[in-house]
Amino acid sequence: MRFSADDVVMRVHLNLQQVSTADEALRAWLPLVSELQPMAVQFEAAHPDGLRQGFLADLLVSFPLMGNAAVGGETVRDWMFSTVAPFAERLGLDPSAFEFDDDGAGGVLSPKADSVVCGDTPYGAYLLLVKIGMDPLVPGGEEADCTGSGGDL
């Protein structure tokens, strides 16, 4: 996917442990998905031997960068945070825990260490990855082309 340099692109990771069926999980997430209208959504059951239980979702959302960094002496970092903070609060995450990347064009937000595993925020939000102008999980902006057989993996 292509994004503008003025887009704040976020990956939202959700985990509902208290539901027992995929139908329950999808119904619980439907209001959030309808509100955000994500560009991509992935739902799956947590692996039975994994760290998480229940059901997982990954949403790819994009918001316009709030404002213009050239105005008022504020930086791109300030404008990005002004976009991330209300969204993080909407998910039940504490925006003050947001950690910027070294370049200031992205970052990570997760709950306190003790709640990362349990996902006790609304909708089970446990991780928010942010990057300006690109998918945080594909930092080069393009899907990587792998030509090998994968035998070395």
C-alpha positions as CSV (number, residue, x, y, z in Angstrom):
1,M,0.0,0.0,0.0
2,R,1.1,3.5,-0.7
3,F,0.8,6.3,1.9
4,S,1.3,10.0,1.7
5,A,4.1,11.6,3.7
6,D,1.3,13.3,5.7
7,D,-0.3,10.0,6.8
8,V,0.2,8.7,10.3
9,V,-0.1,4.9,9.7
10,M,-0.8,2.7,12.7
11,R,-0.9,-1.0,13.3
12,V,-3.3,-1.9,16.2
13,H,-2.9,-5.3,17.8
14,L,-5.9,-6.6,19.8
15,N,-6.4,-9.7,21.9
16,L,-9.7,-10.7,23.5
17,Q,-9.1,-13.5,25.9
18,Q,-12.5,-13.7,27.6
19,V,-14.4,-14.8,24.4
20,S,-14.7,-18.4,23.5
21,T,-15.7,-18.2,19.8
22,A,-14.7,-16.3,16.7
23,D,-18.2,-15.0,16.4
24,E,-18.0,-13.4,19.9
25,A,-14.7,-11.8,19.1
26,L,-15.9,-10.3,15.8
27,R,-19.0,-8.9,17.4
28,A,-16.9,-7.4,20.2
29,W,-14.6,-5.7,17.7
30,L,-17.3,-4.7,15.2
31,P,-17.9,-1.2,16.7
32,L,-14.2,-0.4,16.6
33,V,-13.7,-1.7,13.1
34,S,-16.8,0.2,11.9
35,E,-15.6,3.4,13.5
36,L,-12.0,3.2,12.2
37,Q,-12.7,1.7,8.8
38,P,-9.2,0.2,8.6
39,M,-7.4,-0.4,5.3
40,A,-6.6,-4.0,6.3
41,V,-7.8,-6.3,9.0
42,Q,-6.6,-9.7,10.1
43,F,-8.4,-11.9,12.6
44,E,-7.2,-15.2,14.0
45,A,-7.4,-17.6,16.9
46,A,-4.5,-17.5,19.3
47,H,-2.2,-20.5,19.0
48,P,-3.1,-22.9,21.8
49,D,0.6,-23.2,22.9
50,G,1.3,-19.5,22.6
51,L,1.6,-16.6,25.0
52,R,-1.9,-15.2,24.1
53,Q,-5.3,-16.9,24.5
54,G,-8.6,-16.2,22.8
55,F,-8.6,-14.2,19.5
56,L,-6.3,-11.8,17.9
57,A,-6.8,-8.9,15.5
58,D,-4.4,-6.7,13.6
59,L,-5.8,-3.4,12.1
60,L,-4.0,-1.2,9.7
61,V,-5.4,2.4,10.0
62,S,-4.2,5.7,8.6
63,F,-5.0,9.2,9.8
64,P,-3.9,12.5,8.3
65,L,-1.0,14.2,10.2
66,M,-2.6,16.8,12.5
67,G,-1.3,20.2,11.3
68,N,1.8,21.4,9.6
69,A,5.2,21.1,11.3
70,A,6.4,24.3,9.6
71,V,3.8,26.4,11.4
72,G,4.2,27.5,15.0
73,G,7.7,26.0,15.5
74,E,6.2,22.6,16.3
75,T,8.0,19.5,15.0
76,V,6.7,16.6,13.0
77,R,7.1,14.6,16.3
78,D,4.7,17.0,18.0
79,W,2.1,16.7,15.2
80,M,2.4,12.9,15.1
81,F,1.9,12.7,18.9
82,S,-1.2,15.0,18.6
83,T,-2.6,12.4,16.2
84,V,-1.6,9.3,18.2
85,A,-2.6,10.5,21.7
86,P,-6.4,10.7,21.2
87,F,-6.4,7.5,19.2
88,A,-4.4,5.7,22.0
89,E,-6.9,7.1,24.6
90,R,-9.8,5.7,22.5
91,L,-8.2,2.3,22.7
92,G,-7.6,2.6,26.5
93,L,-3.9,3.0,26.2
94,D,-1.8,5.7,28.1
95,P,-0.4,8.1,25.5
96,S,2.4,9.1,27.9
97,A,3.9,5.6,27.4
98,F,4.5,6.3,23.7
99,E,8.1,5.8,22.8
100,F,9.4,7.6,19.7
101,D,11.8,5.9,17.2
102,D,15.2,7.5,17.1
103,D,14.3,9.4,13.9
104,G,11.1,10.7,15.5
105,A,9.0,9.5,12.5
106,G,7.3,6.7,14.4
107,G,7.1,4.8,17.6
108,V,5.5,2.2,19.8
109,L,2.9,2.2,22.5
110,S,2.1,-0.7,24.7
111,P,0.4,-0.9,28.2
112,K,2.4,-1.5,31.3
113,A,4.5,-4.7,31.3
114,D,2.0,-6.5,33.6
115,S,-1.0,-5.9,31.2
116,V,0.8,-6.5,27.9
117,V,0.0,-10.2,28.2
118,C,-3.5,-10.0,29.5
119,G,-4.8,-7.3,27.1
120,D,-7.1,-5.7,29.7
121,T,-7.7,-2.6,27.7
122,P,-11.0,-2.0,25.9
123,Y,-11.1,-4.2,22.8
124,G,-8.0,-5.9,24.2
125,A,-5.6,-3.4,22.7
126,Y,-2.0,-4.4,23.6
127,L,0.2,-2.8,21.0
128,L,0.2,0.3,18.8
129,L,2.9,0.6,16.2
130,V,3.2,4.0,14.4
131,K,5.1,5.3,11.4
132,I,4.6,8.5,9.3
133,G,4.0,7.8,5.6
134,M,4.5,4.0,5.7
135,D,3.3,0.8,7.2
136,P,5.1,0.3,10.5
137,L,5.5,-3.5,9.8
138,V,6.9,-2.8,6.3
139,P,9.3,0.1,7.0
140,G,10.7,0.2,3.4
141,G,7.2,1.0,2.2
142,E,7.0,-2.0,-0.1
143,E,6.5,-5.7,0.4
144,A,9.8,-7.5,0.2
145,D,10.3,-9.8,-2.7
146,C,11.9,-13.0,-1.6
147,T,13.5,-15.0,-4.4
148,G,15.1,-17.8,-2.4
149,S,13.5,-21.2,-1.6
150,G,13.2,-20.4,2.1
151,G,15.3,-23.4,3.0
152,D,17.6,-21.3,5.1
153,L,14.7,-20.1,7.3
